[in-house]
Amino acid sequence: MPEKHININAAQLNELLQIRGLGQDAAQHIIDFRKNHGDFKKWEELKDIPGFSETIIENLKAEGATLNGGGTEKRRESKQDVRSGKEYVGQTKGRGKGRIKE
């Protein structure tokens, strides 16, 4: 395992290419998917990238890749506000600001 852990939610192309076994195309797919869908919360979400299998995901873990630390984009989820019954839109982690949709 490498000494430096690489956060796939924040890494740029040149950083992802430091992960042994991850080629240029796969690294670019990670970045493109992240731009369109936000950070990966679970390893299994990498399977949504065409060509990514459990074997590739296990290799990423073995090589020291992490999902921790987050990138610049955060996934947002919509949920029901219990009190008003209106839809609540906001960050699901941390103390991010959310709002109730009108």
DRENTORKOL-3810 file (N, C-alpha, C; in nm, 4 decimals):
REM DRENTORKOL-3810
@n.u->0.0850; n.v->-0.1177; n.w->0.0000; ca.u->0.0000; ca.v->0.0000; ca.w->0.0000; c.u->0.0893; c.v->0.1237; c.w->0.0000
@n.u->0.0510; n.v->0.2268; n.w->-0.0794; ca.u->0.1342; ca.v->0.3457; ca.w->-0.0834; c.u->0.1279; c.v->0.4231; c.w->0.0477
@n.u->0.2309; n.v->0.5049; n.w->0.0718; ca.u->0.2348; ca.v->0.5854; ca.w->0.1934; c.u->0.1269; c.v->0.6935; c.w->0.1918
@n.u->0.1011; n.v->0.7498; n.w->0.0745; ca.u->0.0046; ca.v->0.8583; ca.w->0.0614; c.u->-0.1309; c.v->0.8011; c.w->0.0210
@n.u->-0.2346; n.v->0.8354; n.w->0.0974; ca.u->-0.3701; ca.v->0.7947; ca.w->0.0624; c.u->-0.4279; c.v->0.8984; c.w->-0.0326
@n.u->-0.4924; n.v->0.8516; n.w->-0.1374; ca.u->-0.5494; ca.v->0.9415; ca.w->-0.2363; c.u->-0.7008; c.v->0.9380; c.w->-0.2249
@n.u->-0.7587; n.v->1.0536; n.w->-0.2013; ca.u->-0.9032; ca.v->1.0670; ca.w->-0.1889; c.u->-0.9624; c.v->1.0790; c.w->-0.3292
@n.u->-1.0375; n.v->0.9784; n.w->-0.3727; ca.u->-1.0904; ca.v->0.9828; ca.w->-0.5087; c.u->-1.1994; c.v->1.0889; c.w->-0.5253
@n.u->-1.2519; n.v->1.1417; n.w->-0.4149; ca.u->-1.3512; ca.v->1.2487; ca.w->-0.4244; c.u->-1.2884; c.v->1.3860; c.w->-0.4435
@n.u->-1.1592; n.v->1.3976; n.w->-0.4253; ca.u->-1.0928; ca.v->1.5269; ca.w->-0.4367; c.u->-0.9750; c.v->1.5259; c.w->-0.5339
@n.u->-0.9274; n.v->1.4082; n.w->-0.5700; ca.u->-0.8052; ca.v->1.3968; ca.w->-0.6505; c.u->-0.8239; c.v->1.4462; c.w->-0.7939
@n.u->-0.7218; n.v->1.5115; n.w->-0.8435; ca.u->-0.7157; ca.v->1.5516; ca.w->-0.9833; c.u->-0.6613; c.v->1.4337; c.w->-1.0645
@n.u->-0.6624; n.v->1.4459; n.w->-1.1959; ca.u->-0.6195; ca.v->1.3375; ca.w->-1.2837; c.u->-0.4796; c.v->1.2873; c.w->-1.2500
@n.u->-0.3845; n.v->1.3796; n.w->-1.2326; ca.u->-0.2462; ca.v->1.3376; ca.w->-1.2063; c.u->-0.2342; c.v->1.2610; c.w->-1.0738
@n.u->-0.3193; n.v->1.2938; n.w->-0.9761; ca.u->-0.3168; ca.v->1.2217; ca.w->-0.8488; c.u->-0.3775; c.v->1.0819; c.w->-0.8642
@n.u->-0.4881; n.v->1.0739; n.w->-0.9367; ca.u->-0.5509; ca.v->0.9425; ca.w->-0.9577; c.u->-0.4578; c.v->0.8479; c.w->-1.0332
@n.u->-0.3785; n.v->0.9029; n.w->-1.1234; ca.u->-0.2858; ca.v->0.8198; ca.w->-1.2012; c.u->-0.1728; c.v->0.7623; c.w->-1.1162
@n.u->-0.1561; n.v->0.8108; n.w->-0.9941; ca.u->-0.0560; ca.v->0.7557; ca.w->-0.9023; c.u->-0.1021; c.v->0.6231; c.w->-0.8415
@n.u->-0.2313; n.v->0.5926; n.w->-0.8560; ca.u->-0.2840; ca.v->0.4668; ca.w->-0.8025; c.u->-0.2487; c.v->0.3556; c.w->-0.8999
@n.u->-0.1698; n.v->0.2603; n.w->-0.8524; ca.u->-0.1254; ca.v->0.1497; ca.w->-0.9372; c.u->-0.2467; c.v->0.0734; c.w->-0.9899
@n.u->-0.2473; n.v->0.0482; n.w->-1.1203; ca.u->-0.3549; ca.v->-0.0276; ca.w->-1.1823; c.u->-0.4689; c.v->0.0575; c.w->-1.2356
@n.u->-0.4656; n.v->0.1879; n.w->-1.2100; ca.u->-0.5706; ca.v->0.2767; ca.w->-1.2597; c.u->-0.5147; c.v->0.3547; c.w->-1.3774
@n.u->-0.5722; n.v->0.3318; n.w->-1.4935; ca.u->-0.5238; ca.v->0.3971; ca.w->-1.6138; c.u->-0.5873; c.v->0.5328; c.w->-1.6371
@n.u->-0.5417; n.v->0.5982; n.w->-1.7425; ca.u->-0.5882; ca.v->0.7331; ca.w->-1.7767; c.u->-0.7391; c.v->0.7357; c.w->-1.8007
@n.u->-0.7926; n.v->0.6405; n.w->-1.8768; ca.u->-0.9359; ca.v->0.6395; ca.w->-1.9072; c.u->-1.0193; c.v->0.6213; c.w->-1.7806
@n.u->-0.9801; n.v->0.5266; n.w->-1.6971; ca.u->-1.0548; ca.v->0.5001; ca.w->-1.5736; c.u->-1.0501; c.v->0.6210; c.w->-1.4805
@n.u->-0.9340; n.v->0.6830; n.w->-1.4705; ca.u->-0.9199; ca.v->0.8014; ca.w->-1.3849; c.u->-1.0084; c.v->0.9149; c.w->-1.4364
@n.u->-1.0115; n.v->0.9331; n.w->-1.5676; ca.u->-1.0953; ca.v->1.0382; ca.w->-1.6252; c.u->-1.2432; c.v->1.0076; c.w->-1.6046
@n.u->-1.2812; n.v->0.8795; n.w->-1.6124; ca.u->-1.4207; ca.v->0.8401; ca.w->-1.5862; c.u->-1.4611; c.v->0.8753; c.w->-1.4427
@n.u->-1.3703; n.v->0.8560; n.w->-1.3473; ca.u->-1.3984; ca.v->0.8912; ca.w->-1.2075; c.u->-1.4255; c.v->1.0410; c.w->-1.1967
@n.u->-1.3407; n.v->1.1214; n.w->-1.2581; ca.u->-1.3549; ca.v->1.2667; ca.w->-1.2522; c.u->-1.4850; c.v->1.3113; c.w->-1.3195
@n.u->-1.5125; n.v->1.2569; n.w->-1.4382; ca.u->-1.6345; ca.v->1.2945; ca.w->-1.5101; c.u->-1.7592; c.v->1.2565; c.w->-1.4316
@n.u->-1.7582; n.v->1.1369; n.w->-1.3745; ca.u->-1.8734; ca.v->1.0910; ca.w->-1.2974; c.u->-1.8931; c.v->1.1812; c.w->-1.1750
@n.u->-1.7846; n.v->1.2149; n.w->-1.1097; ca.u->-1.7890; ca.v->1.3017; ca.w->-0.9917; c.u->-1.8460; c.v->1.4391; c.w->-1.0265
@n.u->-1.8061; n.v->1.4940; n.w->-1.1405; ca.u->-1.8568; ca.v->1.6250; ca.w->-1.1835; c.u->-2.0070; c.v->1.6213; c.w->-1.2075
@n.u->-2.0554; n.v->1.5118; n.w->-1.2623; ca.u->-2.1972; ca.v->1.5007; ca.w->-1.2961; c.u->-2.2851; c.v->1.4573; c.w->-1.1800
@n.u->-2.2294; n.v->1.3829; n.w->-1.0847; ca.u->-2.3114; ca.v->1.3223; ca.w->-0.9800; c.u->-2.2686; c.v->1.3590; c.w->-0.8381
@n.u->-2.1584; n.v->1.4276; n.w->-0.8224; ca.u->-2.1094; ca.v->1.4616; ca.w->-0.6887; c.u->-2.0186; c.v->1.3536; c.w->-0.6332
@n.u->-1.9800; n.v->1.3712; n.w->-0.5092; ca.u->-1.8871; ca.v->1.2792; ca.w->-0.4430; c.u->-1.9452; c.v->1.1397; c.w->-0.4271
@n.u->-1.8556; n.v->1.0444; n.w->-0.4223; ca.u->-1.8929; ca.v->0.9062; ca.w->-0.3933; c.u->-1.9093; c.v->0.8924; c.w->-0.2428
@n.u->-2.0214; n.v->0.8392; n.w->-0.1990; ca.u->-2.0439; ca.v->0.8151; ca.w->-0.0566; c.u->-2.0026; c.v->0.6741; c.w->-0.0183
@n.u->-2.0247; n.v->0.5809; n.w->-0.1102; ca.u->-1.9944; ca.v->0.4396; ca.w->-0.0852; c.u->-1.9150; c.v->0.3854; c.w->-0.2032
@n.u->-1.8303; n.v->0.2893; n.w->-0.1733; ca.u->-1.7486; ca.v->0.2277; ca.w->-0.2782; c.u->-1.8345; c.v->0.1693; c.w->-0.3894
@n.u->-1.9499; n.v->0.1138; n.w->-0.3544; ca.u->-2.0363; ca.v->0.0488; ca.w->-0.4520; c.u->-2.0815; c.v->0.1447; c.w->-0.5628
@n.u->-2.0838; n.v->0.2744; n.w->-0.5334; ca.u->-2.1258; ca.v->0.3722; ca.w->-0.6335; c.u->-2.0308; c.v->0.3764; c.w->-0.7527
@n.u->-1.9071; n.v->0.3308; n.w->-0.7326; ca.u->-1.8125; ca.v->0.3261; ca.w->-0.8450; c.u->-1.8579; c.v->0.2270; c.w->-0.9519
@n.u->-1.9412; n.v->0.1314; n.w->-0.9132; ca.u->-1.9922; ca.v->0.0346; ca.w->-1.0113; c.u->-2.0845; c.v->0.1003; c.w->-1.1134
@n.u->-2.1292; n.v->0.2226; n.w->-1.0857; ca.u->-2.2123; ca.v->0.2970; ca.w->-1.1809; c.u->-2.1306; c.v->0.3493; c.w->-1.2982
@n.u->-1.9989; n.v->0.3463; n.w->-1.2853; ca.u->-1.9102; ca.v->0.3869; ca.w->-1.3945; c.u->-1.8913; c.v->0.2660; c.w->-1.4857
@n.u->-1.9201; n.v->0.2808; n.w->-1.6150; ca.u->-1.9033; ca.v->0.1680; ca.w->-1.7072; c.u->-1.7618; c.v->0.1087; c.w->-1.6987
@n.u->-1.7559; n.v->-0.0235; n.w->-1.6835; ca.u->-1.6282; ca.v->-0.0934; ca.w->-1.6779; c.u->-1.5718; c.v->-0.1130; c.w->-1.5381
@n.u->-1.6314; n.v->-0.0505; n.w->-1.4373; ca.u->-1.5821; ca.v->-0.0660; ca.w->-1.3005; c.u->-1.6491; c.v->-0.1863; c.w->-1.2360
@n.u->-1.5668; n.v->-0.2752; n.w->-1.1868; ca.u->-1.6154; ca.v->-0.3976; ca.w->-1.1237; c.u->-1.5714; c.v->-0.4009; c.w->-0.9777
@n.u->-1.6163; n.v->-0.5022; n.w->-0.9078; ca.u->-1.5761; ca.v->-0.5220; ca.w->-0.7683; c.u->-1.4244; c.v->-0.5387; c.w->-0.7592
@n.u->-1.3648; n.v->-0.6042; n.w->-0.8574; ca.u->-1.2195; ca.v->-0.6253; ca.w->-0.8588; c.u->-1.1452; c.v->-0.4920; c.w->-0.8642
@n.u->-1.1906; n.v->-0.4012; n.w->-0.9485; ca.u->-1.1260; ca.v->-0.2699; ca.w->-0.9595; c.u->-1.1417; c.v->-0.1923; c.w->-0.8291
@n.u->-1.2604; n.v->-0.1996; n.w->-0.7715; ca.u->-1.2858; ca.v->-0.1294; ca.w->-0.6457; c.u->-1.1965; c.v->-0.1845; c.w->-0.5346
@n.u->-1.1845; n.v->-0.3151; n.w->-0.5266; ca.u->-1.0974; ca.v->-0.3767; ca.w->-0.4248; c.u->-0.9524; c.v->-0.3373; c.w->-0.4470
@n.u->-0.9099; n.v->-0.3245; n.w->-0.5729; ca.u->-0.7736; ca.v->-0.2801; ca.w->-0.6029; c.u->-0.7523; c.v->-0.1367; c.w->-0.5554
@n.u->-0.8515; n.v->-0.0501; n.w->-0.5780; ca.u->-0.8400; ca.v->0.0885; ca.w->-0.5320; c.u->-0.8209; c.v->0.0944; c.w->-0.3807
@n.u->-0.8998; n.v->0.0148; n.w->-0.3097; ca.u->-0.8878; ca.v->0.0107; ca.w->-0.1630; c.u->-0.7510; c.v->-0.0408; c.w->-0.1207
@n.u->-0.7064; n.v->-0.1478; n.w->-0.1866; ca.u->-0.5769; ca.v->-0.2078; ca.w->-0.1526; c.u->-0.4614; c.v->-0.1120; c.w->-0.1791
@n.u->-0.4792; n.v->-0.0244; n.w->-0.2766; ca.u->-0.3744; ca.v->0.0721; ca.w->-0.3114; c.u->-0.3816; c.v->0.1990; c.w->-0.2273
@n.u->-0.4729; n.v->0.2049; n.w->-0.1314; ca.u->-0.4779; ca.v->0.3181; ca.w->-0.0397; c.u->-0.5727; c.v->0.4300; c.w->-0.0791
@n.u->-0.6547; n.v->0.4084; n.w->-0.1816; ca.u->-0.7523; ca.v->0.5109; ca.w->-0.2193; c.u->-0.8579; c.v->0.5219; c.w->-0.1094
@n.u->-0.9085; n.v->0.6426; n.w->-0.0893; ca.u->-1.0109; ca.v->0.6643; ca.w->0.0129; c.u->-1.1273; c.v->0.7435; c.w->-0.0465
@n.u->-1.2374; n.v->0.7439; n.w->0.0262; ca.u->-1.3525; ca.v->0.8281; ca.w->-0.0082; c.u->-1.3647; c.v->0.9430; c.w->0.0909
@n.u->-1.2747; n.v->0.9486; n.w->0.1865; ca.u->-1.2818; ca.v->1.0473; ca.w->0.2949; c.u->-1.2376; c.v->1.1850; c.w->0.2502
@n.u->-1.2887; n.v->1.2828; n.w->0.3199; ca.u->-1.2437; ca.v->1.4198; ca.w->0.2991; c.u->-1.3287; c.v->1.4990; c.w->0.2035
@n.u->-1.3984; n.v->1.4325; n.w->0.1153; ca.u->-1.4884; ca.v->1.5029; ca.w->0.0238; c.u->-1.4157; c.v->1.5904; c.w->-0.0751
@n.u->-1.4816; n.v->1.6212; n.w->-0.1812; ca.u->-1.4277; ca.v->1.7096; ca.w->-0.2829; c.u->-1.4987; c.v->1.8432; c.w->-0.2755
@n.u->-1.5041; n.v->1.9091; n.w->-0.3883; ca.u->-1.5670; ca.v->2.0400; ca.w->-0.3899; c.u->-1.7176; c.v->2.0291; c.w->-0.4051
@n.u->-1.7652; n.v->1.9176; n.w->-0.4566; ca.u->-1.9085; ca.v->1.9011; ca.w->-0.4756; c.u->-1.9637; c.v->1.8097; c.w->-0.3685
@n.u->-2.0823; n.v->1.8400; n.w->-0.3226; ca.u->-2.1464; ca.v->1.7548; ca.w->-0.2232; c.u->-2.2791; c.v->1.7088; c.w->-0.2783
@n.u->-2.3061; n.v->1.5820; n.w->-0.2612; ca.u->-2.4353; ca.v->1.5309; ca.w->-0.3051; c.u->-2.5436; c.v->1.5927; c.w->-0.2191
@n.u->-2.6523; n.v->1.6235; n.w->-0.2832; ca.u->-2.7670; ca.v->1.6758; ca.w->-0.2120; c.u->-2.8810; c.v->1.5766; c.w->-0.2267
@n.u->-2.9573; n.v->1.5674; n.w->-0.1230; ca.u->-3.0731; ca.v->1.4800; ca.w->-0.1261; c.u->-3.1949; c.v->1.5593; c.w->-0.0858
@n.u->-3.3061; n.v->1.5145; n.w->-0.1348; ca.u->-3.4320; ca.v->1.5766; ca.w->-0.0999; c.u->-3.5038; c.v->1.4827; c.w->-0.0046
@n.u->-3.5665; n.v->1.5382; n.w->0.0970; ca.u->-3.6409; ca.v->1.4547; ca.w->0.1903; c.u->-3.7603; c.v->1.5325; c.w->0.2419
@n.u->-3.8502; n.v->1.4641; n.w->0.3020; ca.u->-3.9725; ca.v->1.5239; ca.w->0.3526; c.u->-3.9477; c.v->1.5877; c.w->0.4893
@n.u->-3.9927; n.v->1.7116; n.w->0.5065; ca.u->-3.9865; ca.v->1.7766; ca.w->0.6372; c.u->-4.1005; c.v->1.7195; c.w->0.7205
@n.u->-4.0666; n.v->1.6633; n.w->0.8349; ca.u->-4.1652; ca.v->1.5931; ca.w->0.9174; c.u->-4.2760; c.v->1.6869; c.w->0.9636
@n.u->-4.2409; n.v->1.8078; n.w->1.0031; ca.u->-4.3408; ca.v->1.8988; ca.w->1.0598; c.u->-4.4364; c.v->1.9550; c.w->0.9549
@n.u->-4.3842; n.v->2.0004; n.w->0.8428; ca.u->-4.4699; ca.v->2.0677; ca.w->0.7450; c.u->-4.5191; c.v->1.9763; c.w->0.6336
@n.u->-4.4514; n.v->1.8630; n.w->0.6131; ca.u->-4.4872; ca.v->1.7750; ca.w->0.5035; c.u->-4.4338; c.v->1.8227; c.w->0.3697
@n.u->-4.3644; n.v->1.9381; n.w->0.3703; ca.u->-4.3078; ca.v->1.9906; ca.w->0.2463; c.u->-4.1726; c.v->1.9266; c.w->0.2198
@n.u->-4.1315; n.v->1.9355; n.w->0.0952; ca.u->-4.0034; ca.v->1.8772; ca.w->0.0576; c.u->-3.8902; c.v->1.9648; c.w->0.1086
@n.u->-3.7909; n.v->1.9018; n.w->0.1711; ca.u->-3.6748; ca.v->1.9696; ca.w->0.2265; c.u->-3.5570; c.v->1.9401; c.w->0.1364
@n.u->-3.4848; n.v->2.0428; n.w->0.0957; ca.u->-3.3675; ca.v->2.0252; ca.w->0.0105; c.u->-3.2484; c.v->2.0805; c.w->0.0860
@n.u->-3.1466; n.v->1.9985; n.w->0.1062; ca.u->-3.0289; ca.v->2.0455; ca.w->0.1779; c.u->-2.9231; c.v->1.9387; c.w->0.1843
@n.u->-2.8112; n.v->1.9732; n.w->0.2400; ca.u->-2.7033; ca.v->1.8773; ca.w->0.2548; c.u->-2.7431; c.v->1.7758; c.w->0.3600
@n.u->-2.7049; n.v->1.6517; n.w->0.3364; ca.u->-2.7419; ca.v->1.5457; ca.w->0.4286; c.u->-2.6375; c.v->1.5233; c.w->0.5359
@n.u->-2.5202; n.v->1.5818; n.w->0.5205; ca.u->-2.4139; ca.v->1.5648; ca.w->0.6194; c.u->-2.3720; c.v->1.7008; c.w->0.6715
@n.u->-2.3174; n.v->1.7010; n.w->0.7885; ca.u->-2.2621; ca.v->1.8233; ca.w->0.8439; c.u->-2.3700; c.v->1.9246; c.w->0.8794
@n.u->-2.3303; n.v->2.0480; n.w->0.8855; ca.u->-2.4220; ca.v->2.1549; ca.w->0.9237; c.u->-2.4552; c.v->2.2443; c.w->0.8059
@n.u->-2.4613; n.v->2.1843; n.w->0.6876; ca.u->-2.4933; ca.v->2.2617; ca.w->0.5695; c.u->-2.6337; c.v->2.3193; c.w->0.5764
@n.u->-2.6523; n.v->2.4294; n.w->0.5098; ca.u->-2.7825; ca.v->2.4923; ca.w->0.5126; c.u->-2.8755; c.v->2.4218; c.w->0.4151
@n.u->-2.9957; n.v->2.4014; n.w->0.4570; ca.u->-3.0982; ca.v->2.3442; ca.w->0.3721; c.u->-3.2164; c.v->2.4391; c.w->0.3717
@n.u->-3.3127; n.v->2.4089; n.w->0.2891; ca.u->-3.4311; ca.v->2.4930; ca.w->0.2860; c.u->-3.5511; c.v->2.4077; c.w->0.2512
@n.u->-3.6675; n.v->2.4592; n.w->0.2835; ca.u->-3.7907; ca.v->2.3908; ca.w->0.2489; c.u->-3.8383; c.v->2.4492; c.w->0.1170
@n.u->-3.8651; n.v->2.3615; n.w->0.0200; ca.u->-3.9131; ca.v->2.4055; ca.w->-0.1097; c.u->-4.0548; c.v->2.4583; c.w->-0.0961
@n.u->-4.0798; n.v->2.5693; n.w->-0.1578; ca.u->-4.2151; ca.v->2.6278; ca.w->-0.1550; c.u->-4.2904; c.v->2.5909; c.w->-0.2793
END
